[in-house]
Amino acid sequence: MVKKISKIPFNGTPEQAAQLEEVIAAYRGDKSQLMTVMQKAQQIYGYLPFEVQAMIADGMEIPLEKVYGVSTFYAQFALSPAGKYSISVCLGTACYVKGAQAVLDRLTELLGIASGECTEDGLFSLDACRCIGACGLAPVMMVNDEVYGNLEPDQINGILEKYKA
């Protein structure tokens, strides 16, 4: 999976920057703690935009390329913020066989984003996952904690409209 860089402008607050500086100060000089700093930064901001990666690189005296490499290698790090409504489409075997890719394609078309991205208004983020444990309802997607099963691509617009309202 290729992680996409967010199209949403970075809106970090001075309070978040101060929190991150405290974290960096606690680990400055110990390059082996890069992952720890990055995890804590993601807790503060919710994701790791370029600006936060640059702050980490500068503060830890580590090349930005290294920070970016770690952030794109490990699945735990997000380069885009999560939307108010986080959509996960199951692409596990049962869901895939029953048409989950068509559901994901329809979401991509309607939202104008790919898996791993967030809409510019911050309302929706989209991800594909491997299994959510609802194989009997395949194909399945979740919007936050709400499960939608036995999906057909033509149902997607109505589901999205519920959340836009």
N, CA and C of each residue as an Amber inpcrd file, in Angstrom:
protein
   495
   0.8380000  -1.1800000   0.0000000   0.0000000   0.0000000   0.0000000
   0.8820000   1.2430000   0.0000000   0.5900000   2.1560000  -0.8850000
   1.3070000   3.4160000  -0.9270000   0.5100000   4.4340000  -0.1150000
   1.1600000   5.0640000   0.8280000   0.4790000   6.0680000   1.6410000
   0.4560000   7.3850000   0.8970000  -0.6990000   8.0210000   0.9170000
  -0.8640000   9.3020000   0.2450000  -0.6370000  10.4230000   1.2380000
   0.0100000  11.4670000   0.7650000   0.1970000  12.6570000   1.5830000
  -1.0950000  13.4510000   1.5510000  -1.4940000  13.9870000   2.6660000
  -2.7600000  14.6940000   2.7990000  -2.8360000  15.9380000   1.9190000
  -4.0130000  16.1460000   1.3430000  -4.2980000  17.3650000   0.6030000
  -4.8670000  18.4410000   1.5220000  -5.1750000  18.0570000   2.7490000
  -5.7620000  18.9720000   3.7150000  -4.6550000  19.8090000   4.3360000
  -4.8230000  21.1320000   4.3860000  -3.7750000  21.9800000   4.9850000
  -3.5360000  21.6200000   6.4510000  -2.2820000  21.7050000   6.8500000
  -1.9050000  21.4240000   8.2330000  -2.4020000  22.5540000   9.1350000
  -3.0720000  22.2000000  10.2150000  -3.6200000  23.1850000  11.1450000
  -3.2100000  22.8950000  12.5760000  -1.9200000  22.6580000  12.7950000
  -1.4490000  22.4030000  14.1550000  -1.5680000  23.6470000  15.0140000
  -1.7760000  23.4380000  16.2960000  -1.9100000  24.5560000  17.2390000
  -0.5920000  24.7740000  17.9800000  -0.4170000  25.9570000  18.5620000
   0.7700000  26.1910000  19.3890000   0.8580000  25.2130000  20.5640000
  -0.2920000  24.8220000  21.1040000  -0.3090000  23.8710000  22.2190000
   0.2310000  22.5100000  21.7750000  -0.1750000  22.0700000  20.5840000
   0.3270000  20.8010000  20.0600000   1.8290000  20.8770000  19.8150000
   2.2860000  22.0040000  19.2610000   3.7220000  22.1740000  19.0040000
   4.5030000  22.1220000  20.3110000   3.9590000  22.7310000  21.3560000
   4.6260000  22.7190000  22.6670000   4.6760000  21.2920000  23.2280000
   3.5850000  20.5460000  23.0690000   3.5690000  19.1500000  23.5320000
   4.6180000  18.3290000  22.7930000   4.6880000  18.5180000  21.4770000
   5.6630000  17.7680000  20.6950000   7.0800000  18.1490000  21.0980000
   7.3280000  19.4090000  21.3460000   8.6660000  19.8450000  21.7590000
   9.0580000  19.1930000  23.0880000   8.1050000  19.0490000  24.0010000
   8.3770000  18.3640000  25.2730000   8.7740000  16.9070000  25.0220000
   8.0590000  16.2500000  24.1300000   8.3640000  14.8570000  23.7970000
   9.7580000  14.7610000  23.1940000  10.0340000  15.6210000  22.2260000
  11.3450000  15.5990000  21.5720000  12.4470000  15.8750000  22.5850000
  12.2290000  16.8340000  23.4790000  13.2390000  17.1670000  24.4890000
  13.5360000  15.9690000  25.3920000  12.5060000  15.1780000  25.6800000
  12.6920000  14.0180000  26.5580000  13.5580000  12.9350000  25.9030000
  13.5730000  12.8920000  24.5680000  14.3030000  11.8370000  23.8670000
  15.4620000  12.3620000  23.0170000  15.6890000  13.6700000  23.0570000
  16.7550000  14.2680000  22.2430000  18.0850000  13.5960000  22.5770000
  18.8370000  13.2910000  21.5800000  20.1320000  12.6590000  21.7860000
  20.0920000  11.1420000  21.7310000  18.8910000  10.5650000  21.7120000
  18.7630000   9.1110000  21.6340000  17.9960000   8.7600000  20.3580000
  18.7210000   8.6370000  19.2780000  18.1080000   8.3870000  17.9700000
  17.3340000   7.0670000  17.9240000  17.6370000   6.1610000  18.8390000
  16.9270000   4.8780000  18.8670000  15.4640000   5.0550000  19.2960000
  15.1090000   6.2250000  19.7900000  13.7460000   6.4850000  20.2540000
  12.8710000   7.1780000  19.2000000  13.3430000   7.1650000  17.9440000
  12.5780000   7.8130000  16.8850000  11.1480000   7.2920000  16.8160000
  10.9570000   5.9920000  16.8430000   9.5950000   5.4200000  16.7700000
   8.7320000   5.9040000  17.9310000   9.2990000   5.9540000  19.1120000
   8.5580000   6.4250000  20.2850000   8.1100000   7.8600000  20.0830000
   9.0130000   8.7020000  19.6100000   8.6760000  10.1120000  19.3670000
   7.5900000  10.2210000  18.2990000   7.7120000   9.4370000  17.2580000
   6.7180000   9.4740000  16.1920000   5.3470000   8.9950000  16.6850000
   5.3250000   7.9610000  17.5130000   4.0600000   7.4760000  18.0780000
   3.4060000   8.5460000  18.9440000   4.2170000   9.1920000  19.7630000
   3.6790000  10.2480000  20.6250000   3.2170000  11.4470000  19.7970000
   3.9370000  11.7690000  18.7320000   3.5320000  12.8620000  17.8460000
   2.1880000  12.5460000  17.1980000   2.0100000  11.2950000  16.7860000
   0.7360000  10.9280000  16.1830000  -0.3970000  10.9890000  17.2020000
  -0.1060000  10.6800000  18.4590000  -1.1220000  10.8250000  19.5010000
  -1.5110000  12.2960000  19.6600000  -0.5550000  13.1830000  19.5440000
  -0.8110000  14.6120000  19.7090000  -1.6090000  15.1740000  18.5340000
  -1.1900000  14.8460000  17.3190000  -1.7940000  15.4370000  16.1160000
  -2.8520000  14.5670000  15.4450000  -2.8400000  13.2730000  15.7260000
  -3.7670000  12.3570000  15.0800000  -3.2220000  11.7630000  13.7950000
  -2.1460000  12.3260000  13.2880000  -1.4800000  11.8320000  12.0850000
  -0.1210000  12.5070000  12.0100000   0.6790000  12.1600000  10.9880000
   2.0300000  12.7070000  10.8720000   2.2000000  13.4630000   9.5460000
   1.6940000  14.6920000   9.4950000   1.8880000  15.4720000   8.2790000
   3.3570000  15.8540000   8.1050000   3.7060000  16.3200000   6.9170000
   5.0760000  16.7080000   6.6090000   5.6420000  17.6630000   7.6690000
   4.8480000  18.6320000   8.0790000   5.3190000  19.6360000   9.0400000
   5.7350000  19.0050000  10.3650000   4.9960000  18.0220000  10.8200000
   5.3250000  17.3310000  12.0760000   6.5690000  16.4640000  11.8780000
   6.6630000  15.8020000  10.7440000   7.8540000  15.0090000  10.4560000
   9.1020000  15.9010000  10.4420000   8.9720000  17.0910000   9.8880000
  10.1040000  18.0240000   9.8460000  10.4940000  18.4710000  11.2580000
   9.4920000  18.7110000  12.1180000   9.7820000  19.0910000  13.5030000
  10.5230000  17.9710000  14.2260000  10.1010000  16.7360000  13.9920000
  10.7540000  15.5790000  14.6040000  12.1890000  15.4580000  14.0940000
  12.3580000  15.5620000  12.7850000  13.6930000  15.4390000  12.1890000
  14.6290000  16.5020000  12.7500000  14.1760000  17.7410000  12.7940000
  15.0070000  18.8240000  13.3260000  15.3350000  18.6010000  14.8000000
  14.3050000  18.2840000  15.5800000  14.4960000  18.1280000  17.0150000
  15.3430000  16.9360000  17.4040000  15.2160000  15.8580000  16.6450000
  15.9650000  14.6360000  16.9500000  17.3080000  14.5930000  16.2150000
  17.5420000  15.5970000  15.3680000  18.7590000  15.6550000  14.5490000
  18.9260000  14.3780000  13.7280000  17.8240000  14.0420000  13.0460000
  17.7610000  12.8750000  12.1700000  17.3270000  13.3880000  10.8020000
  17.8900000  12.8770000   9.7270000  17.4700000  13.3440000   8.4030000
  15.9660000  13.1520000   8.1850000  15.3450000  14.1350000   7.5650000
  13.9180000  14.0710000   7.2800000  13.5750000  12.8140000   6.4730000
  14.4670000  12.4060000   5.5920000  14.2370000  11.2080000   4.7850000
  14.0530000   9.9610000   5.6520000  14.7810000   9.8940000   6.7480000
  14.6670000   8.7610000   7.6710000  13.2950000   8.7720000   8.3550000
  12.8720000   9.9500000   8.8180000  11.5600000  10.0650000   9.4760000
  10.4560000   9.6900000   8.4850000  10.5580000  10.2150000   7.2720000
   9.5650000   9.9070000   6.2460000   9.5750000   8.4140000   5.9180000
  10.7450000   7.8310000   5.8330000  10.8600000   6.4050000   5.5520000
  10.1700000   5.5530000   6.6050000  10.3540000   5.9050000   7.8610000
   9.7050000   5.1670000   8.9490000   8.1910000   5.3730000   8.8850000
   7.7620000   6.6120000   8.6330000   6.3250000   6.9050000   8.6270000
   5.5990000   6.2130000   7.4790000   6.2890000   5.9710000   6.3730000
   5.6430000   5.2980000   5.2440000   5.8130000   3.7880000   5.2930000
   6.7750000   3.2940000   6.0390000   6.9980000   1.8510000   6.1270000
   6.0110000   1.1750000   7.0730000   5.7670000   1.7740000   8.2270000
   4.9360000   1.1490000   9.2510000   3.4740000   1.5540000   9.1090000
   2.6020000   0.5520000   9.1080000   1.1640000   0.7880000   8.9260000
   0.5420000   1.5970000  10.0620000   1.1770000   1.6340000  11.2230000
   0.6040000   2.3540000  12.3590000   0.6080000   3.8650000  12.1800000
   1.4050000   4.3650000  11.2220000   1.5030000   5.8120000  11.0210000
   0.6240000   6.2560000   9.8620000  -0.0960000   7.3490000  10.0710000
  -0.9750000   7.9140000   9.0480000  -0.4160000   9.2490000   8.5820000
  -0.4170000   9.4680000   7.2750000   0.0430000  10.7360000   6.7230000
  -1.1170000  11.6900000   6.4600000  -2.3360000  11.1910000   6.5760000
  -3.5390000  11.9970000   6.3910000  -4.3780000  11.9300000   7.6550000
  -5.0960000  12.9900000   7.9490000  -5.9740000  12.9490000   9.1270000
  -7.1630000  12.0250000   8.8750000  -7.7330000  11.5280000   9.9280000
  -8.9580000  10.7380000   9.8060000 -10.1240000  11.7010000   9.6640000
 -11.0940000  11.3140000   8.8640000 -12.2910000  12.1310000   8.7060000
 -13.1980000  11.9930000   9.9080000 -14.1830000  12.8590000   9.9740000
 -15.1910000  12.7630000  11.0340000 -15.8500000  11.3850000  10.9670000
 -16.0460000  10.9120000   9.7310000 -16.6080000   9.5910000   9.5100000
 -15.5560000   8.7370000   8.8150000 -15.0750000   7.7440000   9.5210000
 -14.0370000   6.8560000   9.0090000 -14.6990000   5.6280000   8.3930000
 -14.4960000   5.4690000   7.0900000 -15.0980000   4.3530000   6.3650000
 -14.0340000   3.2810000   6.1260000 -14.3550000   2.0480000   6.5180000
 -13.4790000   0.8950000   6.2740000 -14.2480000  -0.1170000   5.4420000
 -13.6770000  -0.5030000   4.3270000 -14.2820000  -1.5170000   3.4720000
 -13.4770000  -2.7940000   3.6340000 -14.1600000  -3.8630000   3.9830000
 -13.4860000  -5.1510000   4.1540000 -13.1590000  -5.7460000   2.7880000
 -11.8860000  -6.0950000   2.6140000 -11.4570000  -6.7800000   1.3950000
 -10.9600000  -8.1880000   1.7080000 -11.4160000  -8.7230000   2.8480000
 -11.0990000 -10.1040000   3.1900000 -11.7110000 -11.0370000   2.1470000
 -11.3680000 -12.2990000   2.2130000 -11.7640000 -13.2490000   1.1770000
 -13.2700000 -13.2790000   0.9340000 -14.0700000 -13.4600000   1.9720000
 -15.5250000 -13.5610000   1.7830000 -16.0870000 -12.2780000   1.1720000
 -15.6510000 -11.1410000   1.6710000 -16.1510000  -9.8590000   1.1540000
 -15.6760000  -9.6180000  -0.2720000 -14.4070000  -9.9340000  -0.5220000
 -13.8560000  -9.7110000  -1.8570000 -14.5990000 -10.5450000  -2.9040000
 -14.8290000 -11.8170000  -2.5760000 -15.5080000 -12.7250000  -3.5010000
 -16.9360000 -12.2480000  -3.7900000 -17.5510000 -11.5940000  -2.8120000
 -18.9380000 -11.1480000  -2.9840000 -19.0480000  -9.7010000  -3.4730000
 -17.9350000  -9.0890000  -3.9000000 -18.0310000  -7.7950000  -4.5670000
 -17.5540000  -6.5820000  -3.8020000 -16.7460000  -6.7630000  -2.7800000
 -16.2830000  -5.6230000  -1.9900000 -15.4600000  -4.6290000  -2.8110000
 -14.7240000  -5.1060000  -3.8020000 -13.9260000  -4.1820000  -4.6090000
 -14.8280000  -3.1890000  -5.3440000 -15.9850000  -3.6430000  -5.8090000
 -16.9290000  -2.7390000  -6.4740000 -17.4740000  -1.7050000  -5.4950000
 -17.6740000  -2.1050000  -4.2510000 -18.1180000  -1.1710000  -3.2070000
 -17.0330000  -0.1250000  -2.9650000 -15.7970000  -0.5750000  -2.8220000
 -14.6750000   0.3550000  -2.6180000 -14.5240000   1.2880000  -3.8200000
 -14.6490000   0.7510000  -5.0220000 -14.5450000   1.5810000  -6.2260000
 -15.6360000   2.6540000  -6.2500000 -16.8370000   2.2950000  -5.8410000
 -17.9510000   3.2630000  -5.8150000 -17.6750000   4.3500000  -4.7800000
 -17.1810000   3.9790000  -3.6250000 -16.8300000   4.9740000  -2.6020000
 -15.7430000   5.9130000  -3.1100000 -14.7400000   5.3560000  -3.7620000
 -13.6550000   6.1600000  -4.3240000 -14.2100000   7.1670000  -5.3240000
 -15.1150000   6.7060000  -6.1580000 -15.7310000   7.5750000  -7.1630000
 -16.5650000   8.6810000  -6.5150000 -17.4200000   8.3280000  -5.5690000
 -18.3130000   9.3070000  -4.9470000 -17.5840000  10.3020000  -4.0510000
 -16.5700000   9.8330000  -3.3350000 -15.8510000  10.7050000  -2.4010000
 -14.7050000  11.4630000  -3.0650000 -14.2410000  10.9710000  -4.1900000
 -13.1260000  11.6250000  -4.8770000 -11.7930000  11.4180000  -4.1830000
 -11.6850000  10.3310000  -3.4150000 -10.4430000  10.0120000  -2.7060000
 -10.1390000   8.5330000  -2.8720000  -8.8930000   8.1860000  -2.6670000
  -8.4760000   6.7850000  -2.6960000  -8.3900000   6.2550000  -1.2640000
  -8.2250000   4.9660000  -1.1540000  -8.0180000   4.3610000   0.1540000
  -6.7930000   4.9940000   0.8140000  -6.9240000   5.3320000   2.0920000
  -5.8330000   5.9700000   2.8110000  -5.9150000   7.4900000   2.7910000
  -6.9510000   8.0350000   2.1830000  -7.0790000   9.4910000   2.0800000
  -8.3030000   9.9950000   2.8370000  -8.3730000  11.3070000   2.9510000
  -9.4620000  12.0020000   3.6240000 -10.0010000  13.0630000   2.6770000
 -11.3180000  13.2510000   2.6630000 -11.8880000  14.2930000   1.8160000
 -11.4040000  15.6620000   2.2940000 -11.3280000  16.6070000   1.3690000
 -10.7920000  17.9260000   1.7020000 -11.5950000  18.6360000   2.7810000
 -12.8890000  18.3270000   2.9010000 -13.7070000  18.9480000   3.9450000
 -13.5520000  18.2520000   5.2980000 -12.7550000  17.1680000   5.3250000
 -12.5160000  16.4550000   6.5790000 -13.6740000  15.5990000   7.0400000
 -14.6910000  15.4420000   6.2080000 -15.8740000  14.6920000   6.6230000
 -15.6650000  13.1790000   6.5670000 -15.0270000  12.6890000   5.4950000
 -14.8570000  11.2440000   5.3230000 -13.3930000  10.8730000   5.1090000
 -12.9820000   9.7620000   5.6980000 -11.7180000   9.1280000   5.3410000
 -12.0630000   7.7080000   4.9050000 -11.2370000   7.1590000   4.0480000
 -11.5280000   5.8620000   3.4410000 -10.3290000   4.9360000   3.5820000
 -10.5860000   3.7120000   4.0150000  -9.5450000   2.7000000   4.1320000
 -10.1010000   1.3400000   3.7510000  -9.2170000   0.4980000   3.2700000
  -9.5520000  -0.9010000   3.0300000  -8.9320000  -1.6960000   4.1760000
  -9.6390000  -2.7230000   4.6370000  -9.0970000  -3.5760000   5.6980000
  -9.2580000  -5.0250000   5.2750000  -8.6890000  -5.9320000   6.0250000
  -8.6900000  -7.3490000   5.6350000  -9.8560000  -8.1490000   6.2030000
 -10.3280000  -7.8690000   7.3800000 -11.4780000  -8.6000000   7.9190000
 -12.0080000  -7.8620000   9.1310000 -13.3330000  -7.7290000   9.1830000
 -13.9300000  -7.1030000  10.3680000 -14.7980000  -8.0990000  11.1330000
 -14.7620000  -9.3680000  10.7140000 -15.4590000 -10.4150000  11.4540000
 -16.9460000 -10.4930000  11.1890000 -17.3900000 -10.0220000  10.0450000
 -18.8080000 -10.0960000   9.6990000 -18.9650000 -10.7880000   8.3460000
 -18.2670000 -11.9050000   8.1820000 -18.2070000 -12.6040000   6.8900000
 -19.5910000 -13.0240000   6.3940000 -20.4920000 -13.3460000   7.2890000
 -21.8410000 -13.7550000   6.9030000 -22.6430000 -12.6320000   6.2680000
 -22.1770000 -11.3930000   6.4180000 -22.8580000 -10.2350000   5.8370000
 -22.1430000  -9.6940000   4.6090000 -21.1760000 -10.4290000   4.0980000
 -20.3180000  -9.9440000   3.0150000 -21.1240000  -9.5120000   1.7850000
 -20.6590000  -8.4600000   1.1150000 -19.5540000  -7.5640000   1.4600000
 -19.9760000  -6.5440000   2.5170000 -18.9930000  -6.1310000   3.3220000
 -19.2500000  -5.3000000   4.4920000 -18.3750000  -4.0560000   4.4850000
 -18.9360000  -2.9810000   5.0080000 -18.1370000  -1.7840000   5.3060000
 -18.6030000  -1.2420000   6.6430000 -17.7120000  -0.4880000   7.2730000
 -18.0550000   0.1760000   8.5330000 -17.8960000   1.6700000   8.3450000
 -18.8040000   2.4310000   8.9530000 -18.6720000   3.8750000   9.0560000
 -18.5940000   4.1410000  10.5550000 -17.4080000   4.5490000  11.0090000
 -17.0880000   4.5980000  12.4320000 -17.3910000   3.2230000  13.0190000
 -18.3680000   3.0760000  13.8930000 -18.6520000   1.7760000  14.4980000
 -19.9040000   1.1100000  13.9320000 -20.5060000   1.7080000  12.9110000
 -21.7280000   1.1490000  12.3320000 -21.3900000   0.2450000  11.1440000
 -21.9100000  -0.9810000  11.1900000 -21.6250000  -1.9860000  10.1560000
 -22.7490000  -1.9950000   9.1260000 -22.3550000  -2.0180000   7.8600000
 -23.2920000  -2.1390000   6.7480000 -22.9220000  -3.4070000   5.9810000
 -23.8810000  -4.3310000   5.8410000 -23.5960000  -5.5930000   5.1840000
 -24.4770000  -5.8590000   3.9860000 -24.1340000  -6.9350000   3.2680000
 -24.8410000  -7.3320000   2.0550000 -24.9440000  -6.1600000   1.0820000
 -23.8370000  -5.4540000   0.9320000 -23.8220000  -4.2120000   0.1590000
 -23.7960000  -4.4330000  -1.3450000 -24.4220000  -3.5010000  -2.0170000
 -24.3520000  -3.3720000  -3.4700000 -23.8340000  -1.9600000  -3.7340000
 -23.0500000  -1.7750000  -4.7750000 -22.5100000  -0.4370000  -5.0500000
 -23.5750000   0.6620000  -5.1430000 -24.7720000   0.3120000  -5.6270000
 -25.8050000   1.3520000  -5.7630000 -26.4030000   1.7900000  -4.4270000
 -26.0610000   1.1360000  -3.3310000 -26.5280000   1.5410000  -2.0020000
 -25.6250000   2.5980000  -1.3660000 -24.4300000   2.7480000  -1.8790000
 -23.4150000   3.5770000  -1.2300000 -23.8260000   5.0410000  -1.1460000
 -24.3890000   5.5870000  -2.2090000 -24.7640000   7.0040000  -2.1900000
 -25.7480000   7.2970000  -1.0620000 -26.7370000   6.4500000  -0.8740000
 -27.7170000   6.6430000   0.1930000 -27.0810000   6.5900000   1.5750000
 -26.1380000   5.6880000   1.7470000 -25.4420000   5.5970000   3.0470000
 -24.6470000   6.8660000   3.3090000 -23.9360000   7.3460000   2.2990000
 -23.1410000   8.5770000   2.4780000 -24.0350000   9.7720000   2.7830000
 -25.1870000   9.8410000   2.1280000 -26.1030000  10.9660000   2.3450000
 -26.5590000  11.0500000   3.8030000 -26.7070000   9.9200000   4.4370000
 -27.0970000   9.8660000   5.8550000 -26.0900000  10.6390000   6.7160000
 -24.7990000  10.5310000   6.3750000 -23.7600000  11.1650000   7.1590000
 -23.5180000  12.6160000   6.7460000 -23.8580000  12.9440000   5.5370000
 -23.7090000  14.3290000   5.0720000 -24.7790000  15.2390000   5.6820000
 -25.9350000  14.6380000   6.0410000 -27.0620000  15.4240000   6.5420000
 -26.8050000  16.0540000   7.8950000
